[in-house]
Each structure stands twice: as C-alpha cells, then as structure tokens.
Amino acid sequence: MQMRLEPRPPHQSRSNQRQATARTPLRSNSAGDGDEFGLGHAAHPAGCGTKSRLQFRPFALITSVGCLLHGLKTSPLEDREEENEMGLRMWYRKKSIDTVLIKSIGRKVSITISIPITEPITHSTLYCYSFSVWNTIMGSSLLVMPWGLEKAGLLTGMFLNVTMGGLCLYTTYRILQVHQLHGEKTCTTLRYISTVSSLWPVHFGTNNPDGEVADLCKILLGRSAEMVTKVISLVVLLGANIVYWVLMSNFLYYSVDYVHAQITGVDLSIVPINETVPPSVLCLRHFPTDNTTQILNERLPNSTYENLWNLHTTVPLFLVLIIIPLVNFKSATFFTKFNSLGTLSAMYLLIFVFVKSSQWGININFSDVTDINYSPQFLSSFPALSGMLALSFFIHNIIITIMRNNRHHKNNGRDLSIAYLLVTVTYALVGTVFYICFPLAKSCIEDNLLNNFQSWDPMTAVARVFLFFQLVTVYPLLTYMLRVQMFTTLLRSTYPGFYHVLLLNTAIIIVCVMFAIFLPHIGTIIRFTGALSGLVYVFTLPSLLHLASQRKLGKQSWLSILLHLAIIIIGGGNLLAQFFVQDL
C-alpha cells in the first residue's frame, strides 16, 4: 500500500482549498489537541506561524475489502526524514495506523484507516508557547520591581527572584502533569465515513483535554477545593482591577498635568540643588525635608485647577466616565485586538530603564552607610518582594488553556522552563539595572518607578500616555473575565442580563475607586494579593493535586509528602509575613 503526502501549493486559493477539503471523505469538527485521527489542526497562538510552513490537508485512506474481515492489523509508520519539494527537511514521528471496523454488508466490509501524521516541527513553533507564557505573565509588576529590591536588599532580592521563579515554575508544571493524567475527558466527535454510495455519520471517541484547575480540584480534592479555587481566582482578578485603576488614575493625572503645564506655561518642576543629580529625577518619599530638591514654582493650593484635578480625590472619579461605558459590553472581543500592546509596553519599559540608567551610570555603595548610594544586601522587609513575586510569576489559573493546544505535550516542561527563564531575566534586568544606577538614595525608589521622574520628562510622558491607553484596553477584559467567572459560578450563565452586569461592574468600580483614593499604593496591593493567591493557587493546590494524583496512581512516597508540605508552609509563611512589613 503506497501513500503520498502532498503539501498545499502556496498559490492555491481559499475556494480551491475548501473544495479540496469538501472532497475529503473523512472530516473532523474537532479543533483541539489530542486529535488521534490526524484530521484536525491544533490551534496555535497568534503570530506563531510562518509563510514557509507547510499546510497538510487532513486525509484518511478509505477502501472496501471484498472479503469477510473480523480484524485487520497493519504495520506502524516508521520514523523517517525526507526532503520535500520546497527544500524543507521534515521529520515525522512513528505512529501506529488505527483501523476501525465500520459496517458489514453481506460478504463485504467497509473500513476506514486513519493515519495520524504529526505536524512538522519548525523553528516558528519551537518557542511559540514559551513566548506566549512570557507575554501573559509580564505586566504591571515591571513597574514595581525596583521598589521590591529596595525593600529586600540587592542580594536578597536577586535570590528571591530566582527562588520564587523556580517554585512557581515547579508548581505550574505539576498542574500540567496532573491535567495530562486526570483532566482528559472523552467527548463524542462526529465524523463522516464514506462507503461506496453514501455518507454514513459515525461517532468516535477521541481525547479532548477539558477542565481547568478548578475541575481538577473537584476530581481529586472535592467540591470544597473547587470552590476555594474559584474564589481565589476572583480575588486575583479583583486585585488586578484595583492595581490597574490606581495606575490609570496616576497616568491620567500626570498626562493631563503635562498638557496643562504646556498650555499655561507654568513650570511645575522640582529640580535638584546638587548639579550632579539629573534634573528629571525625583525623591517624593523624603520631600520636602530632603535637601537634594527644591520647588521653583508651586501650584496655588486653592487654585481651581488644583481643586478639580487632584490625584487622590477627583481623578479616580473622572476615570469612571471613561471606563464605565467600556465594561458593560456583552462581549469583550473588540479589546482582544489590542493584546499586542502588552508586548510593546514591556519593550518600551526595558528601553526606558536602559536609557535612563546609561545616563546615570553606576550609583551604588555596599560599605559606607553614610553614603547616599549605600545599599544593604539584606533587609527584614524582604517579604514585600516575595509576596509581590508570587503574583508576578502567577499564571497557574490559565496555564492549561495556554498549553492545551501544544501538540507536543512532552515539550511542555521545556517550553514552560524557557518562559519562566525569560520572565526571571526580564524582572532581574529591570529591577537590578534601575536599582544599581538610581542616582538618589535607594529609599527614594517608588512602587511605580515612573513616579521618580518629572512630569516634563519626554520619555516619561510618552510612557504614561502609552501605558494609560494600554490599561484602558486591558481593564474591560479583566472585568469581563471577573464577571463571567462570577456569573458562571453563581447563576450558571455568562450574561444573565444587562442590569446584572451593570450592578456587578458598578460594585467593582466602587471598590477600585475607594482603593485609588484611600490606599493608592500598588506595591501594597500587589504583595497582599500575591501572598494570598500564592498560598492557595501557587503553593497549596498544585502540591495537593500532585499528592492526590500520586496516591491515586499508587506512587506516593514520604519524601514527596514532606517536600510538598514544605512548599505549602513556605506559602503560609509568606502570607503571614506581609502583616509585619511597613511600606512607608
């Protein structure tokens, strides 16, 4: 039996492609991973394809055998490497040919033989999922990293960055492993089998990965664990909403302030007395007692502008007028078109930090405690950084969704490790470079690094406007995810009605506004949210799921129990320590 794989020519039109697909006797409406019949294409994250990548059409060998058959055995496809017409060397994994007995008509039997051919491995898909995970994890934590190092000390901060990254990588990988063992459910997929004269609808069972972490908890740990997982997921989303509201208020305030200063010609800058300090750098924490700065021009305290435009009173309320129309849409599909802004903002912040640091030079001292640039290696307030990192590395609630379409599941560990390595390096670069080069006292570093710069600084002004627009497009997505999870859990509906959605969104925005007015410190919000969600979602649930899986498979050992109990204790200690840290 001779078979041939034919790649679709690049010039083939979409209509011809549809016609070719229609002529295929055996089709699948399954679009997910685990397509055991080799008939579907796994979905990949956006931007992972290349023009040179071959697109293989689904195919199956349909034949009729003119004798009575009770079974048929075929030889497996052998591993092979060949060069196709386009000069690309393709490698195929060895797979057995599945044979299915369909229908007996007298002495004739119609059979279908499905040949699962794995997709060629190309460089375009090799690191695709690693970049997807990196892009998903990266967020507002970049702005807080230098502040985290200031709270922990340089050496302690670098150690915590690597340690927390490794722990989060381990627990994330455990979730993927448990899902592969216990999270796959059999679903029914309709396929059409061609006989001599007609199409016969036949149902086959195929593995379709289903179930997120909450479903795994329900299967292995019980319904109470499932509910705890859903509640903590809501806490994480609400914490992200609060942080984004505080940041949007900050960016909006300083952006309008910049425009107002340009129009009125009023100089609102704070400049250093010491000429060695760059004029664009601020130390708000010690102002006005710090002798490195002075105000040349002050706002009039009772001016109309000051009364109408205040960072901690009126701006969070003005922001409601912009956001409230955006969060009440039935679907948030439109805002997903701006996802690429997340990558652009991360790249801009990296460039911003490197440019500013290159202008400052190295400003650090480890020995002279009287030096303004003195930096301790260890500080007792280090739990502020560990709590923050628990949220900064958090991706546990959606990692199954991201990696579900990875056709090569055996590479999940590699792809995940590369992603966490990229995140750890990115955090380390932003945090350490800014911290080492910051020209003022390290205690001046703010929990939003942009607050250490004057409003008139061009790069800072561009960063604030750009980040404000990005957060305005992300906030409706977070609110949408929050309301979908809540309504699905409570009302079994993603959209129970406009008034339900309006009421929930109003409650969320009220909470965000209250934090922006009375507790506008994103470092505090992130570290408490991270420590709480980390205890449950990062340290406890993955460990318990792994132990329950081992017990179910009869592979549990005392060493494994002690190791994972230690991880849970670390998470509990991280949360408890947050109450003994002073941010100011």
C-alpha positions, 0 to 999 in steps of 0.5 A: 500500500503506497501513500503520498503526502502532498503539501498545499501549493502556496498559490492555491486559493481559499475556494480551491482549498475548501473544495479540496477539503469538501472532497475529503471523505473523512472530516473532523469538527474537532479543533483541539489537541489530542486529535488521534485521527490526524484530521484536525489542526491544533490551534496555535497562538497568534503570530506563531506561524510562518509563510514557509510552513507547510499546510497538510490537508487532513486525509484518511485512506478509505477502501472496501475489502471484498472479503469477510474481515473480523480484524485487520492489523497493519504495520506502524509508520516508521520514523523517517526524514525526507526532503520535500519539494520546497527544500524543507527537511521534515521529520515525522514521528512513528505512529501506529495506523488505527483501523476501525471496523465500520459496517458489514454488508453481506460478504463485504466490509467497509473500513476506514484507516486513519493515519495520524501524521504529526505536524512538522516541527519548525523553528516558528513553533519551537518557542511559540508557547514559551513566548506566549507564557512570557507575554501573559505573565509580564505586566504591571509588576515591571513597574514595581520591581525596583521598589521590591529590591529596595525593600529586600536588599540587592542580594536578597532580592536577586535570590528571591527572584530566582527562588520564587521563579523556580517554585512557581515554575515547579508548581505550574508544571505539576498542574500540567502533569496532573491535567495530562493524567486526570483532566482528559475527558472523552467527548463524542466527535462526529465524523463522516465515513464514506462507503461506496454510495453514501455518507454514513455519520459515525461517532468516535471517541477521541481525547479532548483535554477539558477542565481547568484547575478548578475541575481538577480540584473537584476530581481529586480534592472535592467540591470544597477545593473547587470552590476555594479555587474559584474564589481565589481566582476572583480575588486575583482578578479583583486585585488586578482591577484595583492595581490597574485603576490606581495606575490609570488614575496616576497616568491620567493625572500626570498626562493631563498635568503635562498638557496643562503645564504646556498650555499655561506655561507654568513650570511645575518642576522640582529640580535638584540643588546638587548639579550632579543629580539629573534634573528629571529625577525625583525623591517624593518619599523624603520631600520636602525635608530632603535637601537634594530638591527644591520647588521653583514654582508651586501650584496655588493650593486653592487654585481651581485647577488644583481643586478639580484635578487632584490625584487622590480625590477627583481623578479616580472619579473622572476615570469612571466616565471613561471606563464605565461605558467600556465594561458593560459590553456583552462581549469583550472581543473588540479589546482582544485586538489590542493584546499586542500592546502588552508586548510593546509596553514591556519593550518600551519599559526595558528601553526606558530603564536602559536609557535612563540608567546609561545616563546615570551610570553606576550609583551604588555603595555596599560599605559606607552607610553614610553614603547616599548610594549605600545599599544593604544586601539584606533587609527584614522587609524582604517579604514585600518582594516575595509576596509581590513575586508570587503574583508576578510569576502567577499564571497557574489559573490559565496555564492549561488553556495556554498549553492545551493546544501544544501538540507536543505535550512532552515539550511542555516542561521545556517550553514552560522552563524557557518562559519562566527563564525569560520572565526571571531575566526580564524582572532581574534586568529591570529591577537590578539595572534601575536599582544599581544606577538610581542616582538618589538614595535607594529609599527614594525608589517608588512602587511605580518607578515612573513616579521618580521622574518629572512630569516634563520628562519626554520619555516619561510622558510618552510612557504614561500616555502609552501605558494609560491607553494600554490599561484602558484596553486591558481593564474591560477584559479583566472585568469581563473575565471577573464577571463571567467567572462570577456569573458562571459560578453563581447563576450558571450563565455568562450574561444573565442580563444587562442590569446584572452586569451593570450592578456587578461592574458598578460594585467593582468600580466602587471598590477600585475607586475607594482603593485609588483614593484611600490606599493608592499604593500598588506595591501594597496591593500587589504583595497582599494579593500575591501572598494570598493567591500564592498560598492557595493557587501557587503553593497549596493546590498544585502540591495537593493535586500532585499528592492526590494524583500520586496516591491515586496512581499508587506512587506516593512516597514520604519524601514527596509528602514532606517536600510538598508540605514544605512548599505549602508552609513556605506559602503560609509563611509568606502570607503571614509575613506581609502583616509585619512589613511597613511600606512607608 
